[in-house]
Amino acid sequence: MGGNSVFLNEKLTERSLVESILASHYILDYGFIKKVNDDKTVDVTHAKQLKTYDGQTLKATVTTGVEVLTIAGGGFSIKFDYKKGDKVLLLGLKDYVPKVDEVTSATETTAYLHYSRETLKAIPLCIFNDDAKVKIEIEDGALKLTTAKNTEVEADTLKVTTKKKVELNGNGKQFVTWAELNQALTQYTAQLSTALLAATYVNAGGTPTVLTWTGGTPPTSIDISAAKTTKIVTGG
């Protein structure tokens, strides 16, 4: 660029040229949500305050009806509530007025800018908020999900595979699997019933007498099918 006399005459460096282009065509700022509207757009108070040529600071700029962008695509999309006071990144294109004679003031003010902000978008962006109602933290390969209210997971099939073990509200107790428990109880009931039905009473003379059961005979089987879960299964 040093050989271009135009840039030399204007005393522009590469950096100042890029900054000039960005300042002329893009709005890049951050602000704070002043209000969340019913249509989920937001009114944003700009962090950058405009100044007049004589150095006076103008009142804070407020842009209304700004659409909020989050991560979204055909394969993955994320949505969350944003609140008053949340910090957002503002990004958009400057769309200058079509006619110079429409500009009646040489200096931009909060009430009248020399460009519109129709393309302005807000992106929620700030440092990690430890007070958020839902937090996702990843550190050294470990994932921690913390929620202040109920957590709902909806899927056609949910598979959880772990190399060691799965803990639910601690590890002081253990589950039993239905098939093995059903088999063990069925075998035990059959053996116990057989033994009770074959039981005899031996009198003083040594004569055995088969016991007579009143009120019903010992059960020969047990049914725990109502205890079987159908939507939660395990291989362990």
C-alpha positions, 0 to 999 in steps of 0.5 A: 500500500505504500506505493499508492499515492491516494493512501499516502495523500490521505495519510491512511494506514492499512489498519485505519483503512480497515477501521474506516470501512468497518465503521462505514458499513457495519455496526459493531457494539454491545448493549443491555436489554432494556425490554423483552417484547411480546414477539421476543424481540428486544429493546437494547440500550447501546453501551457506546454513547455518541458524542458531538463534535464539541465533546458533549456526550449524548443520551444513551442510544436505544434501538427497539425491536431487535431480533435476537439470534442464537445458534440454530440449524437443521441439525441443532438449535438452541433456545433460551429465555433472555431477560432485562439487563442481559448483555448482547452483542450488536451486529448489523449493516449500516443502511445510509439514507438515499438522499443527502438532503434528508440529513438536516443535522451535521451531527448524529444524535440518538433521535436521528442517525444518518443511517437506519438500523433495520439490519441490526441483530442481537446475539446474547454474549457475555462471560459465564453467569454462575447465577443462571438457572441452567448452566452447562460446564465442561472442564477437562472432558467432564460435563456438568449440567445444573438446572434450577427447575425440572429437566425434561428429555424427550427422544424416540430412544434414549441410550445411556452407556457408561464404562463404570456405573450410573448413579441416581441420587447417590450410590448407597442402594442397588437396582434388581433386574426383573427377569432374574428376580422373577425367575428366582421368586418363581423357583422359590415359590414352586419349591416352597409349595411342593415342600408344604404340600408334602409336609406330614405330621408324625404322631407319638406312635410314629405314624405320619399324617399328611397335613390338611390345609385350611383357608386355601393351599400354599400357592404354586406360583407367583406373579410379579408382572405388574412390577415389570417396566416396559419403557425403562430397560437395562442390560446390566 
